[in-house]
Amino acid sequence: MARTQKNKAMAHHLGLLKAWLAKVHREYITPKGGGGGPGEGFDVAKTGVYSEVAAYEFTTQTTVPGVIRYKGAKIQLLDLPGIIEGAKDGKGRGRQVIAVAHTCDLILIVLDVLKALGHKKIIENELEGFGIHLNSKPPNIGFKKKDKGGINLTATCPQSELGPETVKNFLAEYKTHNADVTLHDDATADDFIDVVEGNRVYIPCIYVLNKIDQTSIEELDIIYKVPHCVPISAHHCWNFDDLLEKIWDYLNLERIYTKPKGQLPDYTSPMVLPYSRNTVEDF
């Protein structure tokens, strides 16, 4: 696929290959016999909040839970073992690690600032292969299966990749012959496959660049301009405040204070809710 010339004539064929690959990969990573979903998670112990630290990579061997208390909220933090290339295919207990990450509200990827770019690409690729999309929103595509009526495609804007025949052939790969599809944006084949697969998750991510004590001031200025990144020094406890504030922003939480009738509000113990779910009913 990488060597195939990209043009309109080949776009349809490449899209079908992508759909077939996505289907085969899902079947590969899903355990046979049903139940459990893709991969196995770790059992998170309720005791022990000390995560071992050493001067070599892959020190953490299992999930170590802890709690951050910040702005009145208790935020659970899970220190997971590092993942290696091929983790999505089961190498180095990779499926267990990624299965835990699959359920989180926020992912922190801790990188050595001196090796950040190479390691960042490897980890992103492994997470993508397991259906985890970082710092992106779900495609604006409506998809609903039905019992009869064939494939009905509605596009609210011009499409450069997806036409009626392409969509029909994509869905045939999934043995779906009756569905309503609405494209609200100029969607790609990858976008459509993600929606049809239905098992993708979209999680905010912060890249924590460690060991900034080994960089220059000029390099640090450049690092600060990289999106979604927070530079720190774990050894010297530098810039933890910045990291905590970024965690709070990316979790998008809101504090709600209760006021008993005839009394002052209790500002010591807020209720903390996601900003997107903060109605009275949610409360």
N, C-alpha and C positions, 0 to 999 in steps of 0.2 A: 504493500500500500504506500509506503514511504517513497518508493521509486516510481510510482505511477504519476504520469503527468496530470496536473490538475486543470481540468477544463469542464465545460458544461456537459459534454458528451460522457465524461467519465464520472461526474458527480453522482449520478444515479447508481452506478455500479459500486462505487466506493461506499455510498450510504448503505446499500444492502449488505456489503461485507461487514461494516461496522455493526449493523443490527445483528447479524449472525454471530459475530465475535462476542457481543455483549450477552447474548442469550447463552452461548456456550460457556462463557466465563461464569455467569450466574449459576449454571448447573454444576460447574466444577467446584465453586466455593461453598455451595449449599450442602450440608450433610445429608446423606441418603437416609430415607426412613422418616423424613419430616421432623418437625419440632425443632425448637431452639434457634432457628434462623442461621445466617451465615456465621461460621466461626464459633469459638467458645470463649467466654469471658473468664476473668479471674474471680475467685471468691475474695471479696474485700473484707479483711478482718476488722473487727471493731476496736481492737487494741493495737497499740504501737503506732506512734506518729513520727518515728525517727527514720529518716531516709539516709541510707549509708552513702557516704561521700568518699571518693578516692581520686587520685591523680591519673586514673585510667578510664577509658570509655566502657560503657555497659556495666557500670557498677550495680545499678538496680536490677534485681533478678525477679522480683514479683511486684504486685501492686502495693504501694504504701499509702494509706489514707491519712489525711490531716484536715484541719479546719482553719480557715482564715476568718478572723473576726474583723470586719471592716464596715464602717458607717452603719453600725447596728445590725448588719447582716452576718449570718454564719454561712460561709461559702466552703463547700467541700472540695478539697483538692486531692487528686489522685496522682501520685508519682508512678508513672508506668515505665517498664523496661524500654530501652531504646529499640528501634526497629532497624533492620538491615535491608539491603536490596533483595527483593524476592519475598519480603514479609507477607505480601498479599497472597502468595502462593503457599504459605505455611512455614517458610524458613524462620529459624530463630524464635519460635513461638509467636510469630508475627500475627497470626489470625486472632490469637487471644488478646494481644495488645490492641489491635485495631477494633475488635469487637467491643471493647470497653470504650474506646474513643468514639465509637459510633453512637453512643447514648449520651454523650456529654453536651452541655450547653455552650462550652467554650473550650478550645484546644490551645494549649501553650506548647509550641515547639521550641525546645531549648537547643541552641546551636553554639558551637565554638565559633567565635567571631572570626577566627583565622581560617576556618574551613567552611564558612557559612553557606556560600553559594552552592557548592557541590552537594553538601548534605541536604540543603533545603530542597533541591530538585528531586533527590532520591526519595525523601520522605513524602513530598507532595505526590509523586508518582504512585507510591505504594498506597496512600490513602485514596487517591482517585480510583485506583484499581479495585478498591473495596467499596466504592460508591459514596465516598465522603468528599464533598466539594467545599473548599475553604474560601471564606470571604466572598461568596457569590450568592445570588438569589435564584430561586427556582425559575425555570423557563415559564414565560407567560403563555402557556398552552393549555387549553381545555381539552380533556380527553375522557370520554364516557362510553363504556361498552353498552351494547343493547342486544336484544334478542333477535331483531330482524331489521331490515331496511337498508342493509349495505353500509358503505362508508360514506358519510357526509362530511365534506371538508368546507369550512368557512374561514377565510383569511380577511382580517380587518385592515391589512396593509400589504403592499407588494412583497412577494417572496422570491428570493434569489436561489434557494435550494429546494424547497419543498413544494411540489405540485401534487395534484390529485393522484396521478399514477404512482409517483414516488411514495406517497403516504400509504396508498393501497398495498403496494408491494412490501413496504416495511411491515405493515400489520399482518400481512400474509405469513411473514417469517414467524410471527407469534401466534399463528393460527387464529387470528382475529379478523372476522369478515363483516362484522356489524358494529359500528361505533360512530359517535359524533366527535369531530375534531375541530377545534377553533384555535387559529393561530393569531395571537394579538400582536406579535412582534415578527420581525424578519428572522425566523428560526432556522437553526442549522440542523443537520442530520443528528448530531450529537445531542442537541437539546431535545429533539423528539424521542430519541431512544431513551434518554433519562426519564422522560415522563411515562413512556410506555412500560419501562422496567418497573417503575413505581417503588423502588427500594433505595433511591438516592437520598442522602441527607445533606443539608446545607448548614455548615457550622462556622461561626466566626472563629478566627485564629489570630493569635499574637505570636510573632517570632521573637523569642527572648535570646538576644545575642550576648552570650557570656564571655568573660575574660577581657573586658574592655581595658583593664589595667595593663594589658599587653599591647595596646594600640596607641597611636599618637593623637593629639588634639585634632589635627587635620582629618585623620581617618574617622574620628568620632563625629565630626561635623557632617561628613558624608553619610555615615550610618543613620544619623538622626533623620535624614531626608527619605530613607527607604520606607515605603508604606507598610503599616501593620507591624513595625519593629520597635522593640524597646531594648536599648543596650544596658547591660548590668555587669557588675562584678560580684559573683556569689562569694568569692573569697573575702573581699573587703566590704561586702554588704552595701555596695554603691547602687544608687538609683532604684531602690526597692519601692520608694514612695510613688515614683513615676509608673512603675509596673502595676502597683495596686490600683492606681487611678485608672489606668488603661483597662485593667480587668473589669473594674466597675462599669466603665463606659461600654465595653464590648458586650457585657452581660445585659446591658440596657435595663437595669433594675430601678425600681421606684420605692421609696419609703413612704409608708402610710401610718400616721399617728392617730390613735383612737382617743376620743374625749368622752369619758363617762358624763352623763347628764349632771350638771351642777358642779363639775370638778374641772381642774385644769388638765390639758392634754398630757399624756405620759410620753415624754420625749426620750426616755431611756430605752424603750423596747418597741421599736417600730415593727409593723408588718411589712415584709418585703415581697413585692410582686413584680413580675415582668411588666415592662411598660406597655406591652401590647395586650396584656390581660389584667387590667386594673379597674374593672367595673365593680360595683357593689356586690354583684352576684359572685364574681371571682373572689372578692375579699371574704 
